[in-house]
Amino acid sequence: MRTTPGITPKIPRYTLYLPREFAETLPVPVATSSTLSGWGRLAVPGEEIRSEDLERATRGAVLTRGLARSYGDSSLPPPSHPRVVASPLADRLLSFDSQTGVLRAEAGYSIQSLLQLFLPRGWFTPVSPGTQFVTLGGMVAADVHGKNHHCDGSIGRHVRAIRMRTASGEIVECSRGHEPDLFRATIGGMGLTGHILEVELQLAAIPSPWILSERQQIGDIDEFLSALKDRAAHWPFTMGWIDCISRGRHMGRGFLQCGRWATAAEAPRTPPAPLRRLSVPFVCPSWLTSQFVGRVFNEVVYRWNTSKGAQIIHPERFFYPLDAIRHWNRLYGRRGFTQHQSVLPDSAGREAVRQLLKLLTDRGAASFLCVIKDCGDQGEGLLSFPMRGTSIALDLPVRANTQAVIDQLNEFVVSVGGRVYLAKDAFTRADHYRAMEPRLDAWTAIRRRWDPAGRLRSAQSVRLLGDAP
């Protein structure tokens, strides 16, 4: 196992380390499932290759995926190559420097594993998405962002190096100082520039493992946008939930939650205990996602989340509220759901946010979950999603009119200079994506330099980028 001088490698107890020469003699296990899906439950024919030796398993593969928490088809295989490599078994922690907080791990190492090991020791991932069930490789491929984007950007800002297998089979270590173009194209590149094998990441030091949080109930979208900007100047973590079904003077009502790490003096003396999780045991009937149920649900959520002053809360309740319910995606029924997450630039003004919500309510596209966040400056990843502006994420049940709704939303996003998040997308059309992504040509040039034949691809790249099916 490779190490860095002065860094003591740590291997979690629950992983099995196999010497490379021994692993070469083992067969690569293949999942028996005949279909694969993302978190939105969009399914395609396919199967996973799972191995602890990710370097070996990716030879000749067209795509690698992690824990399948991308919502659409970005982690699904193209029709002609139904096998993908899955990284969760390649989850070894390779090294950690307790003085600097620099960690190196295999691509399958998850936030959940990181939290269990490092949160009690005073370290946390510098950026976290809304679930802990994601891998480091997946985080880099999507350049995930979190509640602190206005302060700390996306995860790519904190990545120091990436070890990867390119389409030619070459193993490359890229960073800002070595193969910087490949490094920038891989951050947010959705796994299309190479198979991510290892990630070196700068962790964030924290004063305690607890969060100090406050919540404010908000009456409409204008008040929401003002409060979001005001709180962003004082709190490192901010996010809001919006009732996007209500119309008129109540349109955009909701609650804004802010937080920061509690100091040692503020925090309880004991570390946070593991949370108990509920589970959705079966796929729910489609009527559960009707307009009527959505209206009742939003009313209850709004009334329940009244304003509250500063209080100490469990970090998982703050960062990962949906993780408290296993298989919550089953709530959206047999056809599943998609998420339309867009960022509307500050240059478009507040009116753009109001128009997007009005467009959604006029179409009657009920969303049980609408999250609003304040985004900071655009990151260095060539296809990274956030830019300075307002992000709105809408969970939409898949229905007969879903494509038409997404088309109309995307036409509006293009008109105001915004863009959509590829890790959540399943319905955007190729012409809409090209119109909203002026960086695409520069990214494609780097991709083709490393993969001239277009070998690495996904169902999403076939749909959006015109890759061979």
The 8 nearest C-alpha neighbors of each residue, nearest first, counted from 0:
[[1, 2, 93, 18, 8, 19, 94, 16],
 [0, 2, 3, 93, 94, 8, 4, 103],
 [3, 1, 94, 0, 4, 8, 6, 93],
 [2, 4, 6, 5, 1, 94, 7, 8],
 [5, 3, 6, 2, 7, 1, 96, 94],
 [4, 6, 3, 7, 96, 2, 95, 8],
 [7, 5, 96, 3, 4, 95, 94, 8],
 [6, 8, 94, 95, 9, 5, 96, 2],
 [9, 7, 94, 93, 95, 6, 10, 2],
 [8, 10, 94, 92, 93, 7, 11, 95],
 [9, 11, 92, 91, 12, 8, 93, 14],
 [12, 10, 13, 14, 9, 92, 91, 116],
 [13, 11, 14, 10, 15, 9, 91, 16],
 [12, 14, 11, 15, 10, 91, 90, 16],
 [15, 13, 12, 11, 16, 91, 90, 10],
 [14, 16, 17, 13, 12, 91, 51, 11],
 [15, 17, 14, 18, 91, 51, 10, 19],
 [16, 18, 22, 19, 15, 21, 51, 20],
 [19, 17, 21, 20, 22, 16, 0, 23],
 [18, 20, 22, 21, 17, 23, 52, 0],
 [19, 21, 23, 18, 22, 24, 17, 25],
 [22, 20, 18, 23, 19, 24, 17, 25],
 [21, 23, 19, 24, 25, 20, 17, 18],
 [22, 24, 21, 20, 25, 19, 55, 26],
 [25, 23, 22, 21, 26, 20, 19, 27],
 [26, 24, 22, 23, 27, 21, 28, 50],
 [25, 27, 28, 24, 23, 22, 50, 29],
 [26, 28, 50, 25, 29, 49, 48, 56],
 [29, 27, 49, 48, 26, 50, 30, 47],
 [30, 28, 48, 47, 49, 31, 27, 46],
 [31, 29, 47, 32, 46, 48, 28, 49],
 [30, 32, 29, 33, 46, 47, 34, 28],
 [33, 31, 34, 30, 46, 35, 45, 47],
 [32, 34, 45, 46, 44, 31, 35, 30],
 [35, 33, 44, 45, 43, 32, 42, 46],
 [36, 34, 42, 45, 43, 44, 46, 75],
 [37, 35, 42, 41, 40, 43, 38, 75],
 [36, 38, 70, 67, 40, 39, 71, 69],
 [37, 39, 70, 68, 40, 69, 67, 36],
 [38, 40, 70, 336, 37, 335, 337, 41],
 [41, 39, 335, 38, 36, 37, 42, 336],
 [40, 42, 36, 39, 37, 71, 335, 43],
 [43, 41, 36, 35, 40, 34, 44, 37],
 [42, 44, 34, 35, 45, 36, 41, 75],
 [45, 43, 34, 33, 35, 81, 42, 46],
 [44, 46, 81, 34, 35, 33, 82, 43],
 [45, 47, 82, 30, 33, 32, 34, 35],
 [48, 46, 83, 30, 84, 82, 29, 85],
 [47, 49, 29, 84, 85, 28, 83, 30],
 [50, 48, 85, 28, 29, 47, 84, 86],
 [49, 51, 52, 27, 88, 53, 28, 56],
 [50, 52, 89, 88, 53, 49, 90, 86],
 [53, 51, 50, 54, 55, 56, 89, 22],
 [52, 54, 56, 55, 51, 89, 57, 50],
 [53, 55, 52, 56, 57, 196, 58, 164],
 [54, 56, 53, 52, 57, 58, 23, 50],
 [55, 57, 53, 58, 54, 52, 50, 84],
 [58, 56, 60, 55, 54, 59, 53, 84],
 [59, 57, 60, 56, 55, 168, 54, 164],
 [58, 60, 57, 61, 168, 166, 56, 167],
 [61, 59, 57, 58, 62, 83, 84, 455],
 [60, 62, 455, 456, 454, 59, 83, 63],
 [63, 61, 83, 60, 455, 456, 84, 457],
 [64, 62, 84, 85, 83, 194, 190, 86],
 [65, 63, 85, 74, 86, 84, 67, 62],
 [64, 66, 86, 85, 67, 134, 137, 87],
 [65, 67, 68, 133, 87, 134, 132, 64],
 [68, 66, 37, 69, 65, 38, 64, 74],
 [69, 67, 38, 66, 70, 37, 133, 132],
 [70, 68, 422, 67, 37, 423, 38, 71],
 [71, 69, 38, 39, 423, 37, 68, 422],
 [70, 72, 425, 424, 423, 37, 69, 73],
 [71, 73, 75, 459, 74, 458, 425, 37],
 [72, 74, 459, 75, 71, 457, 458, 422],
 [75, 73, 72, 64, 457, 67, 76, 69],
 [74, 76, 72, 458, 73, 457, 36, 35],
 [77, 75, 457, 458, 81, 83, 80, 78],
 [76, 78, 458, 457, 468, 80, 79, 81],
 [79, 77, 80, 468, 81, 76, 458, 44],
 [78, 80, 77, 468, 81, 76, 467, 82],
 [81, 79, 77, 78, 82, 76, 61, 83],
 [82, 80, 45, 76, 78, 79, 77, 46],
 [83, 81, 46, 45, 80, 47, 76, 48],
 [82, 84, 47, 62, 63, 48, 76, 85],
 [83, 85, 63, 48, 47, 49, 64, 62],
 [86, 84, 64, 49, 65, 63, 47, 48],
 [85, 87, 107, 65, 89, 88, 64, 106],
 [88, 86, 107, 89, 65, 90, 85, 66],
 [87, 89, 51, 90, 86, 50, 107, 49],
 [90, 88, 51, 107, 86, 87, 105, 53],
 [91, 89, 108, 107, 105, 88, 87, 92],
 [92, 90, 105, 104, 93, 89, 10, 108],
 [91, 93, 104, 10, 94, 9, 103, 105],
 [92, 94, 104, 103, 8, 91, 9, 10],
 [95, 93, 8, 103, 102, 9, 92, 7],
 [96, 94, 102, 101, 6, 8, 97, 7],
 [95, 97, 6, 100, 101, 98, 99, 102],
 [96, 98, 100, 99, 95, 101, 6, 7],
 [97, 99, 96, 100, 101, 95, 6, 5],
 [100, 98, 101, 96, 97, 201, 202, 95],
 [101, 99, 202, 97, 96, 201, 98, 102],
 [102, 100, 201, 96, 99, 95, 200, 202],
 [103, 101, 95, 200, 199, 94, 201, 100],
 [102, 104, 199, 94, 93, 198, 200, 95],
 [105, 103, 92, 93, 197, 198, 91, 108],
 [104, 106, 197, 90, 91, 107, 108, 196],
 [105, 107, 136, 197, 196, 135, 108, 198],
 [108, 106, 87, 90, 86, 89, 134, 105],
 [107, 109, 90, 134, 106, 105, 135, 104],
 [110, 108, 134, 111, 112, 133, 135, 107],
 [109, 111, 113, 131, 112, 114, 133, 134],
 [110, 112, 131, 114, 109, 113, 132, 115],
 [113, 111, 115, 109, 110, 114, 116, 108],
 [112, 114, 110, 116, 111, 115, 117, 109],
 [115, 113, 118, 111, 117, 112, 116, 110],
 [116, 114, 112, 113, 117, 118, 111, 119],
 [115, 117, 113, 114, 118, 112, 119, 120],
 [116, 118, 120, 122, 114, 119, 113, 115],
 [117, 119, 114, 122, 120, 121, 123, 208],
 [120, 118, 117, 121, 208, 270, 116, 115],
 [121, 119, 117, 118, 122, 116, 208, 207],
 [120, 122, 205, 118, 119, 204, 207, 117],
 [123, 121, 204, 117, 118, 203, 205, 120],
 [124, 122, 203, 118, 202, 125, 117, 204],
 [123, 125, 202, 126, 203, 127, 122, 110],
 [126, 124, 203, 202, 123, 127, 154, 157],
 [127, 125, 154, 124, 145, 144, 153, 128],
 [126, 128, 145, 144, 124, 129, 125, 143],
 [129, 127, 145, 130, 144, 143, 126, 131],
 [128, 130, 319, 318, 127, 145, 131, 321],
 [131, 129, 319, 132, 128, 322, 133, 321],
 [130, 132, 110, 111, 133, 319, 129, 109],
 [133, 131, 130, 111, 110, 109, 66, 134],
 [134, 132, 109, 131, 66, 110, 137, 68],
 [135, 133, 109, 137, 107, 108, 136, 65],
 [134, 136, 138, 106, 137, 108, 109, 107],
 [135, 137, 106, 139, 134, 138, 195, 140],
 [136, 138, 140, 134, 135, 139, 65, 141],
 [137, 139, 135, 143, 141, 136, 142, 140],
 [138, 140, 142, 136, 186, 141, 137, 135],
 [139, 141, 189, 187, 137, 190, 188, 186],
 [140, 142, 187, 143, 138, 139, 189, 422],
 [143, 141, 187, 139, 186, 138, 154, 140],
 [144, 142, 141, 138, 153, 154, 128, 139],
 [143, 145, 153, 128, 148, 126, 154, 127],
 [146, 144, 128, 127, 147, 148, 126, 143],
 [145, 147, 236, 237, 238, 148, 372, 144],
 [146, 148, 236, 235, 145, 150, 149, 151],
 [149, 147, 152, 151, 150, 374, 375, 145],
 [148, 150, 375, 374, 147, 373, 151, 152],
 [151, 149, 148, 147, 152, 235, 375, 231],
 [152, 150, 148, 147, 149, 153, 126, 125],
 [151, 153, 148, 150, 149, 375, 156, 378],
 [154, 152, 144, 155, 143, 156, 142, 148],
 [153, 155, 126, 156, 157, 142, 143, 144],
 [156, 154, 158, 157, 153, 142, 186, 139],
 [155, 157, 154, 158, 153, 152, 378, 379],
 [156, 158, 155, 201, 154, 200, 159, 125],
 [159, 157, 200, 155, 156, 160, 199, 201],
 [158, 160, 199, 200, 174, 157, 201, 161],
 [161, 159, 174, 199, 173, 158, 198, 162],
 [162, 160, 198, 173, 172, 197, 163, 199],
 [163, 161, 172, 197, 196, 171, 195, 173],
 [164, 162, 195, 196, 194, 171, 170, 193],
 [163, 165, 170, 194, 193, 169, 168, 171],
 [164, 166, 193, 168, 167, 169, 163, 194],
 [165, 167, 168, 450, 193, 455, 454, 164],
 [168, 166, 165, 169, 450, 449, 164, 59],
 [169, 167, 165, 166, 164, 58, 170, 59],
 [170, 168, 165, 167, 164, 171, 166, 163],
 [169, 171, 164, 163, 165, 168, 172, 162],
 [170, 172, 163, 162, 173, 169, 164, 165],
 [173, 171, 162, 161, 163, 160, 174, 170],
 [174, 172, 178, 177, 161, 182, 160, 171],
 [175, 173, 160, 177, 176, 182, 179, 159],
 [174, 176, 179, 177, 182, 173, 178, 159],
 [175, 177, 174, 179, 178, 173, 160, 182],
 [178, 176, 174, 173, 179, 175, 172, 182],
 [177, 179, 173, 181, 180, 174, 182, 176],
 [180, 178, 175, 182, 177, 181, 174, 176],
 [181, 179, 183, 182, 178, 184, 445, 175],
 [180, 182, 184, 179, 183, 178, 185, 445],
 [181, 183, 179, 185, 180, 173, 174, 184],
 [184, 182, 380, 180, 186, 185, 181, 381],
 [183, 185, 181, 381, 182, 186, 188, 442],
 [186, 184, 188, 182, 183, 192, 187, 181],
 [187, 185, 380, 139, 183, 188, 140, 142],
 [186, 188, 141, 142, 383, 140, 382, 189],
 [189, 187, 185, 140, 186, 190, 184, 191],
 [190, 188, 140, 141, 191, 187, 73, 185],
 [189, 191, 140, 188, 192, 193, 194, 62],
 [190, 192, 189, 455, 193, 456, 188, 62],
 [193, 191, 446, 190, 185, 188, 165, 184],
 [194, 192, 165, 164, 191, 190, 163, 166],
 [193, 195, 164, 163, 63, 196, 190, 165],
 [196, 194, 163, 136, 197, 162, 193, 106],
 [195, 197, 163, 106, 162, 105, 194, 53],
 [198, 196, 105, 106, 162, 104, 161, 195],
 [197, 199, 161, 103, 104, 160, 106, 200],
 [200, 198, 103, 160, 159, 102, 158, 161],
 [201, 199, 158, 102, 159, 101, 157, 202],
 [200, 202, 101, 157, 100, 102, 158, 203],
 [203, 201, 100, 124, 125, 123, 101, 200],
 [202, 204, 125, 123, 122, 124, 205, 201],
 [205, 203, 122, 121, 123, 202, 206, 100],
 [204, 206, 121, 122, 207, 203, 260, 123],
 [207, 205, 262, 263, 121, 260, 261, 204],
 [208, 206, 209, 263, 205, 262, 261, 121],
 [207, 209, 118, 119, 270, 121, 210, 314],
 [210, 208, 207, 261, 314, 313, 260, 266],
 [211, 209, 260, 261, 312, 311, 314, 259],
 [210, 212, 311, 261, 259, 258, 310, 260],
 [213, 211, 258, 309, 310, 257, 210, 311],
 [212, 214, 309, 308, 257, 307, 256, 310],
 [215, 213, 256, 307, 306, 255, 257, 308],
 [214, 216, 306, 255, 254, 217, 307, 256],
 [215, 217, 254, 306, 305, 253, 255, 304],
 [218, 216, 253, 254, 252, 219, 223, 215],
 [217, 219, 252, 249, 253, 222, 216, 220],
 [220, 218, 252, 251, 249, 250, 222, 221],
 [219, 221, 251, 223, 222, 252, 224, 250],
 [222, 220, 223, 224, 219, 225, 349, 251],
 [221, 223, 225, 220, 219, 224, 226, 217],
 [222, 224, 220, 226, 221, 225, 227, 217],
 [223, 225, 227, 221, 226, 222, 220, 228],
 [226, 224, 222, 228, 223, 227, 229, 221],
 [227, 225, 229, 223, 224, 228, 230, 222],
 [226, 228, 224, 230, 225, 229, 223, 231],
 [229, 227, 231, 225, 226, 230, 224, 232],
 [228, 230, 226, 227, 231, 232, 225, 233],
 [231, 229, 233, 232, 227, 228, 234, 226],
 [230, 232, 228, 234, 233, 229, 227, 237],
 [231, 233, 230, 229, 234, 228, 235, 227],
 [234, 232, 230, 231, 235, 229, 236, 257],
 [233, 235, 231, 236, 230, 258, 232, 257],
 [236, 234, 147, 259, 150, 237, 258, 231],
 [237, 235, 147, 146, 258, 257, 234, 259],
 [236, 238, 257, 146, 256, 231, 147, 258],
 [239, 237, 372, 256, 146, 255, 371, 257],
 [238, 240, 255, 371, 370, 254, 256, 372],
 [239, 241, 370, 253, 254, 369, 371, 255],
 [242, 240, 253, 369, 251, 252, 243, 370],
 [241, 243, 251, 252, 244, 253, 297, 245],
 [242, 244, 241, 251, 245, 356, 250, 369],
 [243, 245, 242, 360, 365, 246, 294, 366],
 [246, 244, 250, 243, 249, 242, 247, 251],
 [247, 245, 250, 249, 244, 248, 360, 357],
 [246, 248, 249, 250, 245, 219, 357, 251],
 [247, 249, 250, 246, 219, 218, 245, 251],
 [250, 248, 219, 247, 252, 246, 245, 218],
 [251, 249, 246, 245, 219, 247, 248, 252],
 [252, 250, 220, 219, 241, 242, 243, 249],
 [251, 253, 219, 218, 217, 242, 249, 250],
 [254, 252, 241, 217, 240, 242, 301, 216],
 [253, 255, 216, 217, 215, 240, 239, 256],
 [254, 256, 239, 215, 214, 238, 216, 240],
 [257, 255, 214, 238, 237, 239, 213, 215],
 [258, 256, 237, 236, 213, 212, 234, 214],
 [259, 257, 212, 236, 211, 234, 210, 213],
 [258, 260, 211, 210, 235, 236, 261, 234],
 [259, 261, 210, 211, 209, 262, 207, 205],
 [262, 260, 211, 210, 209, 266, 265, 207],
 [261, 263, 265, 264, 206, 207, 266, 260],
 [262, 264, 266, 265, 207, 206, 261, 267],
 [263, 265, 262, 266, 261, 267, 268, 207],
 [266, 264, 262, 263, 261, 267, 311, 211],
 [265, 267, 263, 261, 264, 209, 262, 268],
 [268, 266, 269, 265, 270, 209, 263, 264],
 [267, 269, 266, 270, 263, 264, 265, 207],
 [268, 270, 267, 271, 272, 266, 208, 119],
 [269, 271, 272, 208, 119, 268, 267, 209],
 [272, 270, 313, 269, 273, 208, 209, 314],
 [271, 273, 274, 270, 269, 313, 275, 315],
 [274, 272, 271, 275, 315, 115, 276, 313],
 [275, 273, 272, 276, 323, 315, 271, 316],
 [274, 276, 273, 277, 323, 324, 272, 278],
 [277, 275, 323, 324, 274, 278, 325, 322],
 [276, 278, 324, 325, 323, 275, 279, 326],
 [277, 279, 325, 324, 280, 326, 276, 327],
 [278, 280, 326, 281, 327, 325, 329, 324],
 [281, 279, 278, 282, 326, 329, 325, 283],
 [282, 280, 279, 283, 329, 330, 326, 278],
 [283, 281, 329, 332, 333, 330, 284, 280],
 [282, 284, 332, 330, 329, 281, 285, 331],
 [285, 283, 332, 286, 287, 282, 333, 331],
 [284, 286, 332, 287, 288, 283, 331, 333],
 [287, 285, 289, 288, 284, 292, 332, 283],
 [286, 288, 285, 289, 284, 292, 283, 331],
 [289, 287, 286, 285, 331, 292, 293, 290],
 [288, 290, 286, 292, 291, 287, 293, 365],
 [291, 289, 293, 292, 365, 294, 288, 363],
 [290, 292, 294, 293, 289, 295, 288, 296],
 [293, 291, 295, 289, 294, 290, 296, 287],
 [292, 294, 290, 296, 291, 295, 367, 297],
 [293, 295, 291, 297, 292, 296, 290, 298],
 [296, 294, 292, 298, 293, 297, 299, 291],
 [295, 297, 293, 299, 298, 294, 292, 300],
 [298, 296, 300, 294, 299, 295, 242, 301],
 [297, 299, 295, 301, 296, 300, 302, 294],
 [298, 300, 302, 296, 297, 301, 303, 295],
 [301, 299, 297, 303, 298, 302, 304, 296],
 [300, 302, 298, 304, 299, 303, 253, 297],
 [301, 303, 299, 300, 304, 298, 305, 297],
 [304, 302, 300, 301, 305, 299, 298, 306],
 [305, 303, 301, 302, 300, 306, 254, 216],
 [304, 306, 216, 303, 307, 302, 215, 214],
 [307, 305, 215, 216, 214, 304, 308, 213],
 [308, 306, 214, 213, 305, 215, 309, 310],
 [307, 309, 213, 310, 214, 306, 212, 215],
 [308, 310, 213, 212, 211, 307, 311, 214],
 [309, 311, 212, 211, 308, 312, 213, 307],
 [310, 312, 211, 210, 212, 209, 266, 309],
 [313, 311, 210, 314, 310, 209, 211, 212],
 [312, 314, 316, 315, 209, 271, 210, 317],
 [315, 313, 317, 316, 209, 210, 318, 312],
 [314, 316, 319, 318, 317, 313, 320, 274],
 [317, 315, 320, 313, 314, 319, 318, 312],
 [316, 318, 314, 315, 319, 320, 313, 312],
 [317, 319, 315, 316, 314, 129, 320, 130],
 [320, 318, 315, 130, 129, 322, 321, 316],
 [319, 321, 316, 322, 323, 317, 318, 315],
 [322, 320, 323, 319, 324, 130, 327, 129],
 [323, 321, 324, 319, 320, 130, 325, 131],
 [322, 324, 276, 321, 320, 277, 325, 275],
 [325, 323, 277, 278, 322, 327, 276, 321],
 [324, 326, 278, 327, 277, 279, 322, 323],
 [327, 325, 328, 279, 329, 278, 324, 280],
 [328, 326, 329, 325, 324, 330, 279, 278],
 [327, 329, 326, 330, 331, 39, 38, 335],
 [330, 328, 282, 327, 331, 332, 326, 283],
 [329, 331, 283, 328, 332, 327, 282, 279],
 [332, 330, 335, 329, 396, 328, 336, 288],
 [333, 331, 283, 285, 284, 282, 335, 330],
 [332, 334, 335, 282, 331, 285, 283, 284],
 [335, 333, 332, 397, 336, 331, 40, 398],
 [336, 334, 40, 331, 332, 39, 333, 397],
 [337, 335, 396, 397, 39, 395, 331, 334],
 [338, 336, 395, 39, 394, 396, 70, 397],
 [337, 339, 394, 393, 423, 395, 340, 424],
 [338, 340, 393, 392, 341, 424, 394, 337],
 [341, 339, 392, 391, 419, 420, 338, 393],
 [340, 342, 419, 418, 390, 391, 420, 339],
 [341, 343, 390, 389, 417, 418, 388, 344],
 [342, 344, 417, 389, 388, 390, 341, 345],
 [345, 343, 388, 346, 347, 387, 417, 342],
 [344, 346, 388, 347, 348, 387, 343, 389],
 [345, 347, 344, 348, 388, 343, 415, 416],
 [348, 346, 345, 344, 415, 351, 343, 349],
 [349, 347, 345, 346, 350, 351, 344, 352],
 [350, 348, 351, 352, 353, 347, 224, 345],
 [349, 351, 353, 348, 352, 354, 347, 355],
 [352, 350, 354, 349, 353, 347, 348, 355],
 [353, 351, 355, 354, 350, 349, 356, 343],
 [352, 354, 350, 356, 351, 355, 357, 349],
 [355, 353, 357, 351, 352, 356, 358, 350],
 [354, 356, 358, 352, 357, 353, 351, 359],
 [357, 355, 359, 353, 358, 354, 360, 243],
 [358, 356, 354, 360, 359, 355, 361, 353],
 [357, 359, 355, 361, 356, 360, 354, 362],
 [358, 360, 356, 362, 357, 361, 364, 355],
 [361, 359, 363, 357, 362, 358, 244, 356],
 [362, 360, 358, 363, 359, 357, 364, 356],
 [361, 363, 359, 360, 364, 358, 404, 357],
 [364, 362, 360, 361, 365, 359, 290, 244],
 [365, 363, 362, 359, 360, 366, 395, 404],
 [366, 364, 290, 363, 244, 293, 367, 395],
 [367, 365, 368, 394, 395, 393, 369, 364],
 [368, 366, 293, 365, 369, 394, 297, 296],
 [367, 369, 366, 394, 393, 370, 240, 241],
 [368, 370, 393, 241, 392, 240, 366, 394],
 [371, 369, 240, 392, 239, 391, 241, 368],
 [370, 372, 391, 239, 390, 238, 240, 392],
 [373, 371, 238, 390, 389, 374, 239, 370],
 [372, 374, 389, 149, 388, 390, 227, 375],
 [375, 373, 149, 387, 388, 148, 389, 386],
 [374, 376, 149, 387, 148, 386, 152, 377],
 [377, 375, 387, 386, 378, 374, 152, 149],
 [376, 378, 386, 385, 387, 375, 379, 383],
 [379, 377, 380, 376, 383, 153, 152, 156],
 [378, 380, 381, 183, 377, 383, 156, 155],
 [381, 379, 183, 186, 383, 382, 378, 187],
 [380, 382, 184, 383, 183, 442, 379, 438],
 [381, 383, 187, 380, 188, 384, 438, 439],
 [384, 382, 187, 380, 381, 142, 385, 378],
 [383, 385, 420, 382, 386, 419, 418, 187],
 [386, 384, 377, 383, 374, 342, 387, 378],
 [387, 385, 377, 376, 388, 375, 374, 344],
 [386, 388, 375, 376, 374, 344, 345, 377],
 [387, 389, 344, 345, 374, 343, 386, 373],
 [388, 390, 373, 343, 342, 374, 372, 344],
 [389, 391, 342, 372, 371, 341, 373, 343],
 [390, 392, 371, 340, 341, 370, 342, 393],
 [391, 393, 340, 370, 369, 339, 341, 371],
 [394, 392, 369, 339, 338, 368, 366, 340],
 [395, 393, 338, 366, 368, 337, 369, 339],
 [394, 396, 337, 366, 336, 338, 393, 397],
 [397, 395, 336, 331, 335, 398, 337, 288],
 [398, 396, 336, 401, 335, 334, 395, 337],
 [399, 397, 401, 400, 396, 334, 402, 336],
 [398, 400, 401, 397, 402, 403, 404, 396],
 [399, 401, 403, 398, 402, 404, 397, 405],
 [402, 400, 404, 398, 403, 397, 399, 405],
 [403, 401, 405, 404, 400, 406, 426, 399],
 [402, 404, 406, 400, 401, 405, 407, 399],
 [403, 405, 401, 407, 406, 402, 408, 400],
 [406, 404, 408, 402, 407, 403, 409, 401],
 [407, 405, 403, 409, 404, 408, 402, 410],
 [406, 408, 410, 404, 409, 405, 403, 411],
 [407, 409, 405, 411, 406, 410, 404, 412],
 [410, 408, 412, 406, 411, 407, 405, 413],
 [411, 409, 407, 413, 412, 408, 406, 414],
 [410, 412, 414, 409, 408, 413, 407, 415],
 [413, 411, 409, 417, 414, 415, 410, 418],
 [412, 414, 416, 410, 435, 411, 415, 417],
 [415, 413, 411, 412, 416, 410, 417, 409],
 [416, 414, 412, 413, 347, 417, 411, 343],
 [417, 415, 413, 414, 412, 435, 344, 418],
 [418, 416, 343, 412, 342, 415, 413, 344],
 [417, 419, 435, 341, 342, 412, 436, 413],
 [420, 418, 341, 340, 421, 342, 384, 339],
 [419, 421, 384, 422, 340, 423, 341, 424],
 [420, 422, 424, 423, 419, 73, 141, 384],
 [423, 421, 69, 420, 424, 141, 73, 70],
 [424, 422, 70, 421, 338, 71, 420, 69],
 [423, 425, 421, 71, 422, 426, 420, 338],
 [424, 426, 71, 72, 427, 337, 423, 70],
 [427, 425, 424, 402, 428, 405, 406, 337],
 [428, 426, 425, 424, 429, 432, 431, 405],
 [429, 427, 431, 430, 463, 432, 426, 462],
 [428, 430, 463, 432, 431, 433, 464, 462],
 [431, 429, 433, 432, 428, 434, 463, 427],
 [432, 430, 434, 428, 429, 433, 435, 409],
 [431, 433, 429, 435, 434, 430, 436, 428],
 [432, 434, 430, 436, 435, 431, 429, 439],
 [433, 435, 431, 432, 436, 430, 413, 437],
 [434, 436, 413, 432, 418, 433, 417, 431],
 [435, 437, 433, 438, 439, 434, 432, 418],
 [438, 436, 439, 435, 434, 433, 440, 441],
 [439, 437, 436, 441, 440, 381, 442, 382],
 [438, 440, 442, 441, 437, 436, 443, 433],
 [441, 439, 443, 442, 438, 444, 437, 436],
 [442, 440, 444, 443, 439, 438, 445, 381],
 [441, 443, 439, 445, 440, 444, 184, 381],
 [442, 444, 446, 440, 445, 441, 439, 447],
 [443, 445, 447, 441, 442, 446, 440, 448],
 [446, 444, 448, 442, 443, 447, 449, 441],
 [445, 447, 443, 448, 449, 444, 192, 450],
 [448, 446, 451, 450, 444, 449, 445, 443],
 [447, 449, 445, 446, 450, 451, 444, 443],
 [450, 448, 447, 446, 451, 445, 166, 165],
 [449, 451, 447, 453, 166, 452, 448, 446],
 [452, 450, 447, 453, 448, 449, 446, 454],
 [451, 453, 454, 450, 447, 455, 166, 449],
 [454, 452, 450, 451, 455, 447, 456, 466],
 [453, 455, 452, 61, 456, 166, 450, 451],
 [456, 454, 61, 191, 453, 62, 166, 193],
 [455, 457, 61, 191, 460, 62, 454, 77],
 [458, 456, 76, 77, 460, 459, 75, 73],
 [457, 459, 77, 461, 76, 75, 460, 72],
 [458, 460, 73, 462, 72, 457, 461, 463],
 [459, 461, 464, 457, 463, 462, 458, 456],
 [462, 460, 466, 465, 458, 459, 464, 468],
 [463, 461, 459, 460, 464, 465, 458, 429],
 [464, 462, 429, 460, 461, 465, 459, 428],
 [465, 463, 460, 466, 461, 462, 429, 459],
 [464, 466, 461, 463, 462, 467, 460, 429],
 [467, 465, 461, 464, 460, 468, 456, 453],
 [466, 468, 461, 465, 453, 456, 77, 79],
 [467, 77, 78, 461, 79, 466, 458, 465]]
